[in-house]
Amino acid sequence: MNRRLLPAMVVTAMLAGCSLPSLSKDSTVVQTNQSKNKEETTIIPSMQIDDQYYRTLLPYKESASRGLIVSNINTKYDVKEAESGLLRLSQQAFDPSKYYFQEGQYLDKDTVTSWLSRSNQDPAGLNPRTTKNMTPTERAKNAPIYLAHIVEQNYLQETGKNKVKLAGISIGLALNSVYYYQKEQYGATYEEDIPQSKLETEGKKIAKQVVKRLRQIDGLAEVPITIGLFKQLSRSSIVPGTYFAYTDVDQGSATIKDWKNINEKYVLFPTSDTNNQYRDINENFTNFKHDIDKYFSNYTNIVGTGFYQNNKIQKLKIEIPIKFYGTSEIIGFTQYMSGEVMDQFPKGLQIEVNVTSVNGPEALVVKEANSNEPYVHIYNK
């Protein structure tokens, strides 16, 4: 086996899949806010890190419902994927080279909270109504909470000299795959799995109502809408859920014509899943872990998360928590581990390795697809 000792290269600007663009001056433009019927001055950054990333208008505007996602979504993994997955999905409708990104400005906290309620608790509630006579078990089986959260993203375009305005909106409907409930106050928590077929049916029903409501909001009557259905996993999951279906609603329309399926999945490695499509990467990962074990035992565990699209792995992210204390030891470990990344995994696979300790991040290794050498960064404390 070819064992390389790679130098630790400090990477001052790193995003997976990025190339450095040429620089020009930022543009100051006027943004038309249809909902508030006013104009605001904003800045379009000149730098676009890569054609898969949107440029974001400045000053940065936080979502009108910011903060709710953390309390409404089960895990930090689903919180991130509900937003980043919607960004990835939106690229099909809103070309990053032609549109600018802004967090959702139209659905505020009160609106989102109202829509997430049960219909018997709030007239605008999108979740199933219940009655006083229903037991907790009956609610869990016949009327669980399907809709957990609503993610909004806005996409803007230039409309003339030094002007931009909203040109599209994406909505992510985060749906529960597990309903949690208690049979008595302060009692044990029970779980009721929600079948995928039921989740899909209810999600599409909710989406129809959401589109109609969006068209009634000032500024959203005409813009194209993309809606994605996101399946969040259980509270104990250490991999995120994914979007499984989406639809594009034409400009000015309040009708959903059809849905398109999305084939994405996150897989934890090492895995006991006997599915053939995971076998090769699982073997690569097991060999990688074995070689690290032989020479460096001072860590707790190595886990990997593979992102699959259309049954093909696109990216592997590896987490290595360590107990090292000395800088030299961390550098030596990172150099050795970087060589193993190049030796053990397919050249065409994109890999990111994060080495952490109780003190925080210690090292980052990124191997781009088909790259001959990885980027290596040792964090200075």
Summary of the structure (lengths in Angstrom):
residues: 381
radius of gyration: 23.4
end to end distance: 33.6
largest distance: 69.3
contacts: 1163
relative contact order: 0.13
helix: 24%
strand: 33%
